[in-house]
Amino acid sequence: MKTAIGTDIDYARKLLTAGELVAIPTETVYGLAANAFDERAVAKIFSAKNRPLFNPLIVHVSGIDQVRSIVKHIPPAAEKLIAKFSPGPLTILLPRNEKVPDIVTAGLPEVAIRIPSHPLTLELLHKLDFPLAAPSANPFGYISPTSAQHVQKVLSGKIPYILDGGKSNAGIESTIVGFNNGSPVIYRQGIITKEDMEELVGPVALNQSKKPVAPGMLESHYSPHTALYLSEDIDTLIQNFNSKEVGLITYEDYSKLLPAEQQILLYKSGDLNAAARNLYAALHEMDERGYKAIVVKKLPEQGIGIAINDRLTRAAHR
């Protein structure tokens, strides 16, 4: 199979309607999309990604009306969060109805739903008669893709089409929030922070269970092929390696222990949004350089720095 890249929404629509896979751009990362109502099409996602069937998928919809069409009910707190943060990088766990196949939710009673804000994908969703199941468009466990080129690098020959929407603006996966007796619980942290939500709906809990009831909850995930080491004390860590065989991802200032060309700065001047936007591209670039190790400086544990550190902790060498 030859994989094409382009911006033809009608072609993407025809492929998806025929039960094929299409990589789609979102503001977070690129997704690998299939008709969420077509079990055979969704099964192709798991096959192309080598993703375990116990790991549920996110369903992307065109708007709140489509959310209502596939769930049993929406708690009041969820209504408020959707109204404030959607379209955008927010995923809501809600009790699914009979329209959503078991394969999408790994047999679980709740479905993860979000309304993406990328204009190309929103336009595509409005032209379809069905929502799209779409995890990240990469092999299971590997670095998430934030450009069409990232997708082509890892899935070329496995899917027919990549809808090219440029680089992802947010850069890390959506925040996932469910509800325990109507009270919000965060299952995956993201661009929309706990504090952002609490301003709107009051106290928000953090999930403490390791059971994968939503995407992105596995302990090992988002990993480059190169061993990744996460530390606040990067200088001590770098000295454990031959200086020519290590790349560094850091922020604000370069380390004096390595040449600048072996380092990537995620941001300067405290811009954590830039760190999120640049993170996966930096990991992709470092992974292609052939180093024996990638060292990453842990970000401040505040705001979206918490979500970025979560991704890096799951990606780190064990």
N, C-alpha and C positions, 0 to 999 in steps of 0.2 A: 504493500500500500504506500502510495506517495502522499506525503503530508504537505498541503498547501497552506500559505499564510496570506490573509487578505482582510478586507473590510466589508465584504459582501454579506450584509445581514440576510438578504433573501436566500442566498445559497446556504448559509448556516441554518436558516429556518427549514429549508427543504431537507437537509441532512438529518436534523433532529426529528422532524416529522416522520422520516423514514426509519427511525430507530438507530441512527448512527450517533457517534460521539463528536462533539465539537468543543475545543478549548475556548473559553470565553474570558474576556477581561472583566475584572471588578476593581473597585477602589482599594481592596485589601490585597489579594493575590489572584492569579489566574486560576479559573476553575475548569474541571473536566466535566462537561455537561452532557446529560441525557434526559430524555422524557421521564419525569419522575413517576408517571403512571404506567410506564412500560417496563415490566420486570426484566425482559430480555435485554432491553437497552441498558438498564441500570446494571445488570450483571456484567456488561461489557466494561463499565467503569472499574469494577473490582478486578477484572482480568487485565486490563491495560495498566493499572497501577500496581498489580500484585498486592492488593489491599485485602486484609482479612475480613471475612463477612460479618464478624462480630462488631466491627467498627462502623457506627451509623454515619449517615451522610446529611449534609445540609441541603434543604430544598429552597431554591431561589424563586421568588414570586414577583409579580408586576406591581402589586399594591395590596392594601389592606383588604379589599374585597376578595382577592384570591386567598389571602390568609384565612379569612372566615370560611371559605369554601372547602378547606381541607382539615379543619380542626373542629372539635366538639364545642369548645368555649374558649374565651379569652378573659383571663382575670383582669380586674380593673387596673392593677399596677402595670400589667403588660400593655394594656390600651394606652396608658400614659407614656410608657417608654417607646412604644412604636410611633406614637404621634410626635414625640420629641426628636427621636434619633433615626427615624427611617424616612426615606431611603438613606442607608448608611451602614457602617460597620457594626451592626447589632444583630445578633441571632437570638431568637426566642424559642424556648422549648415549650410546646403546647400539646395537649392530648389530641392525637390524630383521629380522624374519622376513617371510614372504610375505603375512601378513595386512595389512601396512601399505602402502597404495598409493604409487606413485612421486610423485604430486602433493603428498603430505604432506611428503616429505623433499626435494623438488626433485631427485629421482632419486639422491640421495646414499645410501650404504649404512647410515648411522646415523640413528636417530630420536631426537628430543628429547622426553623424557617427564618429567612431574612429577605429584605427588599434591598438589593444592591443599588448603589447610586451612580455606577458608571453609565453614562448616557447611551453608549452603544449596546450594552447588555440590557438596559431597561427598554430600549426600543425593540430589541429582539424579543424580550419577554411579552411585550404588548402585542406582538404579531403572532404569538403562539397560543394554542388552545389548551396548553398544559404548563405546569411549572417545571423547573429544571432541577434535578438532583445534581449537585456539583461540588465534590471535594476539590482540593488543590490539584492542579494539572501536572503531577509529577509522580515518579515511582514512590510507593509507600515508604515513609520514613525519611525521604530525602528532603533537601532544602526546597522550600516552597518557591514557585516561580512568580516573578513580578514583571516579566516582559514576555512577549511572544517568542523571543529568541531563547529564553530559558526553557520554555515549553518545547520548542523545536529540538533543543539539545538532548532532551531526555525522552521525548515521546515520538520523535520522527519515525514514520513507518508504522506506527501503531494506531494513529487516528487520521481521519481524512482532512480535517480542517482546523486551523487556528485563527480565530477572529482577533485581529490585531487592534488593540485599543491603546497602544502606547504603554508607558511605564505606570505601574500602580501607584496611586498617590499616597495611600495610607501605609502600605508596605508590609503590615502584619495582619494576621487573621482577625476576624471579628470577635468581639466580646460575646460570649454565650451566657445567657441568663435563663434559669428556670424558676419555678415557683413551688414553694412548699406551703400548702394551705393558703395560697395567695401571696405569700411573702417572697420577695426576690432572692434568688441564690445564684451567684456567679459560678459557672462551671469552667469557663476559660476566660482569662483576662485578655483585654485587647485595647484598642485605641480609646474606646469609651470606658472610662475608669469607674471604679466603685464610687468614688466621690462625685463624679458626674451624675450617676444615677441616684445617689442618696439625696442630692439637691432637689430631685423631682419626686421621689417616692418614699423617702425616709430610709430606715435601716436596710442595708443589703448584706446578706451573709455570703461567706466564701465556702464553697463546697469542700468538705473534708474527706469524702469517699474517693477511692481510687478506681471504683467501678466505672468503665467507660460508657456512660449514658449519653455522651455527646462527643463530637469530634475533637481531636487535639488533646485528649486526656491521658494518652499512653505515656509511660515514663520515658521511653526513648522515641524521639521524633525530630523532624526538622534537621537531620544530621547530614553534614558533608561526608564524602568518602574519606577525606583526610581527618585524622584524629583532631578533635577540637578540645581545647582546655580553657576553662573560664576561671578568672581569678581577679581579685582586687589588687593583688601584688604581682603585677605582670613582670616586673624586672627580675624578681627571684625566679619566676617560672621560666622566663626566656633563657636564663643561664643554665637550665637543665638540658638545653639542646645546642647542637651545632648552629651557630648564628646564621649560616647560609641555608639552613634547612627548615626555617620557621618563618611564618608570616604572622603579622600582628594586626588585629582590628581593635582600634582604640578610639578615643575622642578627645577633643580640646587640643592636646599637644602630642607630638610624636615622642616615642621613646628614644633615648640617646643610645640604646644598646643595639639598635638595628638601623640599617640604611633606610631612608625615607621611602625608597621604592619597594621595600618589603612590608610597608605599612599602609593601612587604609584608615582615614579618619571618618567616623560616622557623622560627627557634627562638631561645630564650634559654638561658643557662646550659649551653652546650655539648652540647645534646641533638641529636645527629646523627640519631637515629631520628625525631624530630619533623621534621627537615629533609626526610628521605625521604618521610614521610607527607604533608607539606604541599606538596612541590615542584610536582607537576603541577597541583594545584588553583590554586596561585599563578600558574603559567604560563597556565592557562585564563583566570583572572580578568584578568590583565594584557593578554592578547591581545584581550579584549573591550572594552577601554577606548579603543581607537583611537589609542594613542600611535604615534609614528614609530619609537621604539626602546624595547627593554626591556634594561636593564643588570642583570646578575646578578653578585654578589660570589662569587668562587671560594671554595669551602669548604676547610677544612683537608684536606690529603692524608693522611688517616688513617682506618682503619676503613671504614665505609660512605660517608664523605666521598669516597673514591676512586671509588666507583660513581656517586655523584651527579654529581661533576665529569665523569665519562665521559659521562653523559647530556647534560649541559649543553654539553660540547665538541662533541658530535655535533649538538646543536640550534643552535649558534652561527652567526651570520651569516658568510658567506664572500664 
